[in-house]
Amino acid sequence: MDHPIKRDHARFRKIIKGKVRDNLRKYIAGGEMPIPKGNGQFKVPMPSINTPRFRFGDKSQGGTGQGDGQPGDPVDGQGEPGEGQGEPGEAGEQEGEKALDVEMSLDELASILGDELALPKIEPKGKKNMESTVDRYTSIGTVGPDSLKHYKRSFKEALKRQIAMGTYDPNNPVVVPIKSDMRYRASNSKIEFENSAVVIYMMDVSGSMGDEQKEIVRTESFWINLWLKSQYKDIEIRYIIHDATAKEVDEDTFFRTRESGGTLISSAFKLCKEIIDADYNADEWNIYPFHFSDGDNWSAEDTKVCVDLLKSSIIPNSNAFFYGQVESRYGSGQFYKDLSKEFGEKHEDVILSKIKNKDAILDSIKEFLGPGK
């Protein structure tokens, strides 16, 4: 039977998950992101959940404290009316609104995202289906190292032996195991298949992509990563930035860099191809290339180079190619139109999404992950 505290804790976590799910769109649109704690857990601020406490009923219902007097009158002559309110700029006496930080696991957050967006489980395309042998200690054996000794089972065997031999004394219940009584945890080997994935993020960092656009990409990529990490045993993430030229960078540089040059999207696609060719065999890896821009490209000729790279290399080696167009007052949005014309908005292996503002992030994630690629 479960302990009441455990039941209450489970109920409270269910309420928290419901709160996160109900406010997920507002939470994501506000740029809020759970904070990784380094132990597989995430800290989620929940300002809308109050710590349970007694609440007073309506004062007109009667009860202790009824009688003559007006608000502000001193109690038993102590103090003056209004005393204790404090002057502007002074420290106050009242408690402020508190934000409750709760811990949730990656699987819990992914479950909330998956339920909200009705995301299907990803079916790996047979890539990185590498055999691995896993030992699970699910049985008991008569031989083994001391580190795997099962003390409870060993003493149980010793007790059975002493009772059978008539040497057990209930008045002096001393049980001394001998070598033949010893029991050890034994493993059963099982063949499992591991699936690994790599996510390659590409982003235009030319002058037309401002801080707001990068914040949208940062928020969206966090939740995309969270979902993919819940689907794969291992996942690697690579970052490419580009204006007229492309280079691989770390995560921090990816979201902070801003250049003033022109835009050649093909430079990022060429580097993406090089990374895949060098490090990720398509027969072993699930590959997810994402490109984010405001839709500007230097020329129609460079767009043709991009399309050729997608058709000849990137798409055949990937689960799908994902393009997110972040609206910018300076961006033309032409690249989305070009890709849509070339592949169609419903192409099976080219998934396009327009991200108008932060409110559209959740819908964009649904467009990217909804097909279950």
C-alpha positions in Angstrom: 0.0 0.0 0.0 1.4 3.4 -0.9 2.3 5.8 1.8 -0.1 8.9 1.9 2.9 11.2 1.4 3.9 9.4 -1.8 0.3 9.6 -3.1 0.2 13.4 -2.3 3.5 13.9 -4.0 2.4 12.0 -7.1 -0.8 14.1 -7.1 1.1 17.3 -6.8 3.4 16.4 -9.7 0.4 15.6 -11.8 -1.0 19.1 -11.0 2.4 20.7 -12.0 2.5 18.8 -15.3 -1.0 19.9 -16.0 0.0 23.5 -15.3 3.0 23.3 -17.6 0.9 21.7 -20.3 -1.9 24.3 -20.0 0.5 27.2 -20.2 3.0 25.7 -22.6 2.2 28.1 -25.5 2.5 31.1 -23.2 5.6 29.7 -21.6 7.4 29.1 -24.9 6.2 32.4 -26.5 7.6 34.2 -23.5 11.1 32.8 -24.2 11.0 30.8 -21.0 13.1 27.6 -21.0 13.7 25.0 -18.3 17.1 25.2 -16.8 19.3 22.0 -17.1 20.6 20.9 -13.7 23.2 18.5 -15.0 21.6 15.3 -13.5 19.0 14.7 -16.2 16.6 17.1 -14.4 15.4 20.5 -15.4 14.3 23.4 -13.2 11.0 24.8 -14.3 9.8 28.1 -12.7 6.1 28.0 -11.9 4.9 31.4 -10.7 1.2 30.5 -11.0 1.3 27.7 -8.4 0.8 28.8 -4.8 2.0 26.9 -1.7 -1.1 25.4 0.0 -2.3 27.6 2.9 -5.4 28.4 4.9 -7.7 31.1 3.3 -10.1 33.2 5.3 -13.8 33.1 4.4 -16.0 36.1 3.8 -15.9 38.4 6.9 -19.6 38.9 6.7 -20.2 35.3 7.8 -19.3 36.2 11.4 -16.7 34.6 13.7 -13.9 35.6 15.9 -13.0 39.3 15.8 -16.5 40.6 15.1 -17.5 43.8 16.7 -17.3 47.6 16.5 -14.5 49.3 14.8 -13.4 50.6 11.4 -10.4 49.6 9.2 -7.3 51.4 10.5 -8.4 51.7 14.1 -5.7 50.8 16.6 -5.9 47.5 18.3 -5.8 47.8 22.1 -4.4 51.3 21.7 -1.3 49.9 20.0 0.0 52.1 17.2 -1.6 54.7 15.1 -4.0 54.3 12.2 -2.2 53.3 9.1 1.1 52.8 10.9 3.4 50.2 9.2 2.4 51.0 5.7 5.8 52.3 4.8 6.9 55.2 2.7 7.7 54.9 -1.0 11.2 53.6 -1.4 11.3 52.0 2.0 11.4 48.3 2.7 7.9 46.8 3.1 6.6 44.2 5.5 4.4 42.2 3.1 5.7 39.0 1.5 6.1 39.2 -2.3 4.9 36.9 -4.9 7.1 33.8 -5.0 7.9 31.7 -8.0 8.0 28.0 -7.3 10.8 26.1 -8.9 10.0 22.5 -9.6 12.2 19.8 -11.0 11.1 17.7 -14.0 12.9 15.1 -16.0 13.6 15.3 -19.7 11.1 12.5 -20.3 8.4 14.4 -18.4 8.9 17.6 -20.3 9.1 15.7 -23.6 5.8 13.9 -22.7 4.1 17.3 -22.1 5.4 18.6 -25.4 4.3 15.4 -27.2 0.9 15.4 -25.6 0.3 19.1 -26.4 1.3 18.8 -30.0 0.1 15.2 -30.5 3.6 14.2 -31.7 4.1 10.7 -33.0 7.1 8.6 -31.8 9.9 8.8 -34.3 10.6 5.6 -36.2 14.4 5.6 -37.0 15.1 4.8 -40.6 17.3 1.8 -39.7 20.3 4.1 -39.1 22.7 3.5 -36.3 20.9 0.2 -35.5 24.1 -1.0 -33.8 24.0 -4.1 -31.7 25.1 -3.8 -28.1 25.1 -6.5 -25.3 23.4 -5.4 -22.1 23.8 -7.3 -18.8 20.7 -7.1 -16.6 21.0 -8.6 -13.1 17.6 -10.3 -12.9 18.4 -13.8 -11.5 20.3 -15.5 -8.6 23.2 -17.8 -9.0 25.4 -19.9 -6.7 28.7 -18.5 -7.8 30.0 -15.0 -8.3 32.3 -12.2 -6.9 31.8 -10.7 -3.5 30.6 -7.5 -5.0 27.5 -9.3 -6.4 26.7 -11.2 -3.2 23.0 -11.2 -2.3 23.0 -11.2 1.5 19.3 -11.6 2.0 19.1 -14.7 -0.2 22.3 -16.1 1.4 21.0 -15.8 4.9 17.7 -17.3 3.8 19.5 -20.3 2.4 21.5 -20.7 5.6 18.3 -20.5 7.7 16.7 -23.2 5.6 19.8 -25.4 6.0 19.9 -25.0 9.8 16.2 -25.7 10.2 16.5 -28.9 8.0 19.5 -30.1 10.0 17.8 -29.3 13.4 20.6 -26.9 14.4 18.5 -23.7 14.5 17.6 -22.5 18.0 14.7 -20.1 18.1 15.8 -18.9 21.6 19.2 -18.1 20.2 18.5 -17.3 16.5 22.0 -17.1 15.2 22.3 -17.8 11.4 25.8 -18.4 10.1 26.0 -18.9 6.3 28.6 -21.2 4.9 30.0 -21.3 1.4 27.3 -23.5 0.0 24.6 -21.0 1.3 26.0 -18.1 -0.6 23.9 -16.6 -3.4 24.9 -14.0 -6.0 23.1 -11.7 -8.4 23.4 -13.2 -11.9 23.1 -11.4 -15.2 21.1 -12.3 -18.3 22.7 -10.9 -21.4 20.4 -9.3 -23.9 21.1 -7.9 -27.3 19.7 -4.4 -27.8 19.8 -2.0 -30.7 21.0 1.6 -30.2 19.8 4.5 -32.3 21.8 7.7 -32.5 21.1 11.0 -34.1 22.9 14.1 -35.1 21.2 17.5 -35.4 23.0 20.1 -37.6 21.7 23.6 -37.0 22.4 26.2 -39.7 21.5 29.9 -39.3 21.9 33.1 -41.3 23.7 35.6 -39.1 23.8 38.5 -41.6 22.6 41.9 -40.6 18.9 41.3 -41.3 18.7 38.5 -38.6 18.4 40.5 -35.4 18.3 39.5 -31.7 14.5 38.8 -31.8 14.9 36.4 -34.7 17.8 34.6 -32.9 15.8 34.3 -29.7 13.1 32.6 -31.7 15.6 30.1 -33.1 17.2 29.6 -29.7 13.8 28.8 -28.1 12.6 26.6 -30.9 15.9 24.6 -31.1 15.8 23.9 -27.3 12.4 22.2 -27.6 13.3 20.4 -30.8 16.5 19.1 -29.0 14.4 18.0 -26.0 12.0 16.0 -28.1 14.8 14.3 -30.1 16.8 13.5 -27.0 13.7 11.6 -25.7 13.6 9.6 -28.9 17.2 8.6 -29.2 19.7 7.0 -26.9 22.5 9.2 -28.1 22.4 12.6 -29.9 25.0 15.0 -31.1 24.4 18.6 -32.0 26.5 20.7 -34.5 26.2 24.4 -35.2 26.9 26.3 -38.4 26.6 30.1 -38.9 26.9 31.9 -42.2 26.6 35.1 -44.1 28.4 35.0 -47.4 30.7 32.3 -45.8 30.0 29.6 -43.4 31.8 28.1 -40.3 31.2 25.7 -37.6 30.9 27.2 -34.1 29.9 26.3 -30.5 26.4 26.8 -29.2 27.1 30.1 -27.5 28.7 31.6 -30.6 25.8 30.3 -32.7 23.3 32.5 -30.9 25.4 35.6 -30.3 27.2 36.2 -33.6 25.9 38.9 -35.9 27.6 39.8 -39.2 27.1 42.6 -41.6 27.9 40.9 -44.9 25.7 39.5 -47.6 24.1 36.1 -47.6 25.1 32.9 -49.5 23.0 30.1 -48.1 24.9 27.6 -50.2 28.0 28.1 -48.1 26.1 26.6 -45.1 24.8 23.7 -47.2 28.2 22.9 -48.5 29.7 22.8 -45.0 26.7 20.7 -43.8 27.5 18.2 -46.6 31.2 18.1 -45.6 30.3 17.4 -41.9 27.9 14.6 -42.9 30.4 13.0 -45.3 33.3 13.2 -42.8 31.6 12.2 -39.5 28.1 10.6 -40.1 27.6 7.5 -42.1 24.0 7.7 -43.3 23.7 3.9 -42.7 24.5 4.4 -39.0 23.1 7.8 -38.1 19.7 9.5 -38.1 20.6 13.0 -39.5 18.5 16.1 -38.9 19.7 19.3 -40.8 17.8 22.5 -39.8 18.3 25.8 -41.5 16.9 29.1 -40.2 16.9 32.4 -42.0 14.7 35.3 -42.9 14.5 34.1 -46.5 17.1 36.4 -48.2 19.7 34.9 -50.5 22.3 36.7 -52.6 21.0 35.5 -56.0 18.8 33.0 -57.8 21.9 31.3 -59.0 23.0 30.5 -55.4 19.5 29.2 -54.6 19.9 26.8 -57.5 23.2 25.6 -56.0 21.3 25.1 -52.7 18.6 23.0 -54.4 21.2 20.9 -56.2 23.0 20.2 -52.8 19.7 19.3 -51.2 18.7 16.9 -54.0 22.1 15.2 -54.5 23.4 14.9 -51.0 21.7 16.4 -48.0 18.2 15.0 -48.5 19.3 11.4 -49.5 21.4 11.2 -46.4 19.0 12.7 -43.9 15.7 11.7 -42.2 14.4 15.0 -43.7 15.6 18.6 -44.3 13.9 21.3 -42.2 13.7 24.9 -43.1 12.4 27.6 -40.7 11.9 31.1 -42.1 11.8 33.7 -39.3 10.0 36.8 -40.3 12.1 39.9 -40.3 11.3 43.5 -41.4 14.4 43.3 -43.6 13.9 39.9 -45.0 12.2 39.2 -48.3 11.1 35.6 -47.5 12.1 34.6 -51.0 14.0 31.4 -50.1 10.8 29.8 -48.6 9.0 30.6 -51.9 11.8 29.0 -53.9 11.9 25.8 -51.8 8.1 25.6 -51.9 8.1 25.9 -55.6 10.8 23.3 -56.1 9.6 20.7 -53.5 6.1 21.7 -52.7 4.9 22.7 -49.2 3.9 19.0 -48.4 7.1 17.3 -49.6 7.8 14.2 -47.6 11.5 14.9 -47.0 11.6 18.7 -47.1 9.6 20.3 -44.2 9.0 24.0 -44.4 7.8 26.3 -41.7 7.1 30.1 -41.4 7.7 31.5 -38.0 6.1 34.9 -37.8 6.8 35.6 -34.2 7.3 34.0 -30.8 3.6 33.0 -30.6 4.2 30.8 -33.7 7.1 28.8 -32.2 4.9 26.0 -30.9 3.1 25.7 -34.3 6.4 25.5 -36.1 7.7 22.7 -33.8 4.5 20.9 -34.7 5.2 21.3 -38.4 8.7 20.1 -38.0 8.1 17.1 -35.7 4.6 16.2 -36.5 5.5 13.9 -39.5 7.5 11.7 -37.1 10.6 11.7 -39.4 
